[in-house]
Amino acid sequence: MKPPKNIDKINLIEDNETGPFPPNGFYKFKEANFGNGDYFGLYWAFGKEHQEPIVCEILHDEGILMPRFSCLNKFLEWYQLNDYDWGEEEINDDAFVLNFIKKGDNQLNNTLMV
């Protein structure tokens, strides 16, 4: 798997579990974790191991992996903006597909309100 730029700026957690969850290709790290089982991590989807990973958040109570950032650099930008902790401040991540979905939903909502 292709390591992301600035991988030296995070602390990977070595004890990844085996089994169906979290999925293969997900490697959690210590930065911005709640300590309650929710973690951020690097995720390489099957077939995309030659690309840099996206950053996902694992929500253990819901049993889901939530895509959050298009790359590690965007996570680090967000992490710095939130004073090196989990926070509500958002960053602009135009390269991330979920942002296109949000923009489309907003446009649809605005169109329906007219």
N, C-alpha and C positions, 0 to 999 in steps of 0.2 A: 504494500500500500504506500502511496506517495505521501511522505510527511509534509505537513503544511509549513508555510513560512512562519517563523517565530514560534515554532514548537518548543523552543527553549524557554519561552516566557510562561509556560504552564507546567503544572505538576501532575503528570499522569498517575492514576491510581493503578497499581500493579495487580491487584486482586480481582480481576474481572471474573464475573460468574460465568458458568457454562450452563446452557439450557436454552429454552426458547425466548426468554426475556432476561436482560435486554438482548436485542438481536445481534447476530454476528456482525462484525464491522463497527461496533460501538465501543469506544474506549473513554470511560469517564475521567474527569480531572477534578482537582480540588478547588479550583477557583470558583467563587460565587455559589458554592453549594449551601443548602439550608442546614445540612446535618440531620435531616429527617428522612433521608433516603432519596431525595430529589437531587440530581446532579446534572451538570452540563457535561457534554462529552463530544468527541470527534466521531463522525459517522461517515463511513464509506459505504455507499449502496453497492449491491452486487453489480458487477460489470463496470463500476466506476472507480475501481481501485487505483487506476492510473492517474486519476485526478485528485486534487486536494479535497479533503473532506469538508462537509458542512458541519455546523455545530448545532446539536440538538439538546434539548432538555428532557431528561427522563423524569416522568411523573409517576412515582411508584404506586401511589394509591389508585390511580386510574389505569395503570398498566400500559401507558402509552409513551411513545417517543415523539416529542414535539419539535419539529424543525424550527430553529430560532434565528440562525445567522448563516449567511452565504459562505462564510469562511472564518478562520480563526482570527484574522486581522480585524474583522468587524466585531467579533466578540470582544477582543481586547480593547477596541475603541469604546464599546458600550461599558465594559468593566471599568475603564478609567473614568468615563463620564459619571459613573455611579460610585465614585470614591472607593474603588476596589472592593465592592460588595454587591450583593444582589440588589437591584434597584428598579424603580419604575421609569427612570429616564430612558427614552428611546433614541435610536440613531437612525440615520438615513442609510438604508441598505438596498439601493435600487436594483442590484443584480440578483436579488433573492425572489424567487418565483412567488412566494406567499405575499409579497408586497404587491405584485401585479394582481393577485386575486383580491386583496383588500381594496385596491384602487378601483377595480371593476365593480365590486360590491358597492362601494361608495357612489360610483357613477350611476349604477342601477337604482340605488335608493334615491338619489337626487332626481333622476329622470321620472321615477314613479311619483314623487312628491309634487311635480309640476302639474 
